[in-house]
Amino acid sequence: MFPETPAAAAAMSVVGRFCSPALLNHCVRSYLWAATYGEAHGIAHDEELLYVAALLHDMGLTESFDSHTVPFETAGGRLAWVFGTAAGWPQERAARAEEIIVLHMRDDVSAAADPEAHLLQVATSWEIVGRHADQFPADVRADVLARYPRLTFGAEFLASFEDQARRKPDCAAAASVRNDLATRMAANPLS
């Protein structure tokens, strides 16, 4: 189900240490949705890289790694680069983890151009606002949510994005808040 590599185990240790239980579950669900979608659509991807990026993608929202000067996805991407190099990855692989995390908040990336970023975009847009709902069957939803419940994720995430928007009005999180994120989150079938 999950990659069994030293980097994968270390990434889980990091999110377990610095994320709330709700944010931790969100990161794990993001990987599971991404892997499920990738398998259903025959999108070949680097499983370990996707897993590490999915687990670390929101670290820039945590108190320990929030930046007051750059968007959360940039801060999280930079942390992923540090993490990857510390895990012994070549700099190019660490840079890919950073790129995937940054791109998950940008305009849609095609699977052909960047399969891991595409999968993380699909997964997080499903997880946050319910996009692509028809791609995730009810039995898969029920299984993932039973193993990794949402807990207080919706309220925590919205508060984090609103905080990012206040402090960094030009960031992607601020654009999401201006685009009525609260209403879109409330309409999410996962909420």
PLY file of the C-alpha trace (Angstrom):
ply
format ascii 1.0
element vertex 191
property float x
property float y
property float z
element edge 190
property int vertex1
property int vertex2
end_header
0.00 0.00 0.00
2.77 2.47 0.92
6.34 2.48 -0.34
8.67 0.70 2.07
11.84 2.72 1.75
13.94 4.60 4.29
12.85 7.95 2.79
9.18 6.96 2.95
9.50 5.95 6.61
11.39 9.16 7.41
8.70 11.28 5.71
6.04 9.62 7.86
8.14 10.37 10.94
8.38 14.02 9.96
4.64 14.51 9.42
3.88 12.50 12.54
6.09 14.86 14.54
5.01 18.21 13.10
1.43 17.81 11.80
-1.81 17.67 13.73
-3.60 14.31 13.47
-6.07 15.86 11.01
-3.31 17.27 8.77
-1.37 14.01 8.96
-4.44 12.06 7.82
-4.98 14.58 5.01
-1.44 14.04 3.74
-1.85 10.25 3.81
-5.24 10.48 2.10
-3.71 12.74 -0.55
-1.24 10.00 -1.39
-3.94 7.32 -1.41
-6.22 9.36 -3.68
-3.28 10.11 -5.99
-2.20 6.47 -6.17
-5.78 5.30 -6.71
-6.33 7.80 -9.51
-2.98 7.00 -11.08
-3.71 3.28 -11.10
-7.23 3.75 -12.49
-5.92 5.95 -15.32
-2.73 4.06 -16.06
-0.50 6.98 -15.09
2.98 5.63 -14.47
4.71 7.45 -11.64
7.50 7.22 -9.12
5.72 5.82 -6.08
8.30 6.85 -3.48
8.60 10.38 -4.88
4.82 10.81 -4.96
4.49 9.45 -1.42
7.15 11.74 0.03
5.76 14.78 -1.81
2.21 13.98 -0.69
3.26 13.60 2.92
5.31 16.79 2.95
3.13 18.97 0.69
1.48 20.95 3.50
4.44 21.25 5.88
4.58 24.97 5.06
1.24 25.32 6.86
2.62 24.00 10.14
3.79 26.29 12.91
7.34 24.96 12.70
7.77 25.44 8.96
5.47 28.33 8.07
7.27 31.16 6.31
6.20 34.76 6.67
7.77 35.67 3.34
6.98 32.91 0.84
3.84 30.91 0.03
3.32 27.73 2.03
3.89 25.51 -0.99
7.25 27.16 -1.63
8.27 26.73 2.02
7.09 23.12 1.95
8.87 22.46 -1.32
12.11 23.83 0.05
11.73 21.65 3.11
11.19 18.64 0.80
14.44 19.49 -0.99
16.29 19.58 2.35
14.55 16.37 3.39
15.46 14.61 0.14
19.09 15.57 0.22
19.32 14.56 3.90
17.74 11.23 2.95
20.58 10.67 0.50
18.69 11.44 -2.68
20.59 13.04 -5.56
19.93 16.78 -5.77
17.84 16.27 -8.93
15.46 13.92 -7.11
15.19 16.28 -4.15
14.46 19.10 -6.61
11.66 16.99 -8.12
10.02 16.66 -4.69
10.23 20.44 -4.30
8.79 21.01 -7.78
5.86 18.63 -7.23
4.88 20.40 -4.02
5.09 23.86 -5.60
3.16 22.76 -8.68
0.30 21.24 -6.71
-0.92 24.81 -6.12
-0.42 26.04 -9.68
-2.47 25.73 -12.86
-3.24 22.20 -13.93
-0.23 20.15 -14.95
-0.83 17.36 -17.43
0.04 13.78 -16.57
2.27 13.65 -19.63
4.28 16.70 -18.50
4.63 15.71 -14.83
2.77 12.63 -13.60
3.53 13.11 -9.90
2.50 16.78 -9.83
-0.62 15.94 -11.83
-1.57 13.17 -9.41
-1.00 15.38 -6.36
-3.09 18.15 -7.95
-5.97 15.77 -8.65
-5.77 14.27 -5.17
-5.63 17.55 -3.27
-8.36 19.21 -5.32
-10.58 16.19 -4.59
-9.59 16.23 -0.93
-10.18 19.98 -0.43
-13.06 21.01 -2.69
-14.45 17.77 -4.13
-13.18 18.14 -7.71
-13.09 14.87 -9.66
-15.64 13.24 -7.33
-16.70 10.84 -10.07
-13.17 9.42 -10.15
-13.33 8.02 -6.60
-15.88 5.21 -6.11
-17.95 5.14 -2.93
-16.29 1.96 -1.63
-12.81 3.48 -2.06
-13.94 6.66 -0.31
-15.41 4.72 2.61
-12.29 2.59 3.02
-9.85 5.51 2.95
-11.97 7.66 5.28
-12.42 4.77 7.74
-8.65 4.27 7.96
-7.72 7.97 7.86
-10.70 10.04 9.08
-10.96 13.75 8.38
-11.27 14.67 12.08
-11.11 18.50 12.27
-9.32 18.84 8.94
-11.82 21.16 7.21
-11.76 23.79 9.94
-7.97 23.56 10.41
-7.24 23.81 6.71
-9.59 26.73 6.11
-8.12 28.61 9.08
-4.60 27.98 7.75
-5.48 29.25 4.28
-7.24 32.32 5.67
-4.15 33.04 7.78
-1.89 32.63 4.73
-4.18 34.97 2.77
-4.01 37.70 5.43
-0.23 37.59 5.68
0.61 36.87 2.02
-2.16 38.42 -0.11
-0.47 37.57 -3.42
-0.12 33.83 -2.77
-2.16 30.98 -4.25
-3.83 30.33 -0.88
-5.10 33.94 -0.88
-6.46 33.47 -4.40
-8.29 30.35 -3.21
-9.80 32.23 -0.27
-10.91 35.07 -2.60
-12.42 32.38 -4.86
-14.80 31.41 -2.03
-12.82 28.48 -0.68
-15.07 28.18 2.38
-18.20 27.59 0.28
-16.41 25.18 -2.04
-15.04 23.21 0.92
-18.47 23.02 2.52
-19.88 21.54 -0.71
-17.20 18.84 -0.83
-18.80 15.37 -0.59
-15.96 14.33 1.73
-16.88 17.00 4.31
0 1
1 2
2 3
3 4
4 5
5 6
6 7
7 8
8 9
9 10
10 11
11 12
12 13
13 14
14 15
15 16
16 17
17 18
18 19
19 20
20 21
21 22
22 23
23 24
24 25
25 26
26 27
27 28
28 29
29 30
30 31
31 32
32 33
33 34
34 35
35 36
36 37
37 38
38 39
39 40
40 41
41 42
42 43
43 44
44 45
45 46
46 47
47 48
48 49
49 50
50 51
51 52
52 53
53 54
54 55
55 56
56 57
57 58
58 59
59 60
60 61
61 62
62 63
63 64
64 65
65 66
66 67
67 68
68 69
69 70
70 71
71 72
72 73
73 74
74 75
75 76
76 77
77 78
78 79
79 80
80 81
81 82
82 83
83 84
84 85
85 86
86 87
87 88
88 89
89 90
90 91
91 92
92 93
93 94
94 95
95 96
96 97
97 98
98 99
99 100
100 101
101 102
102 103
103 104
104 105
105 106
106 107
107 108
108 109
109 110
110 111
111 112
112 113
113 114
114 115
115 116
116 117
117 118
118 119
119 120
120 121
121 122
122 123
123 124
124 125
125 126
126 127
127 128
128 129
129 130
130 131
131 132
132 133
133 134
134 135
135 136
136 137
137 138
138 139
139 140
140 141
141 142
142 143
143 144
144 145
145 146
146 147
147 148
148 149
149 150
150 151
151 152
152 153
153 154
154 155
155 156
156 157
157 158
158 159
159 160
160 161
161 162
162 163
163 164
164 165
165 166
166 167
167 168
168 169
169 170
170 171
171 172
172 173
173 174
174 175
175 176
176 177
177 178
178 179
179 180
180 181
181 182
182 183
183 184
184 185
185 186
186 187
187 188
188 189
189 190
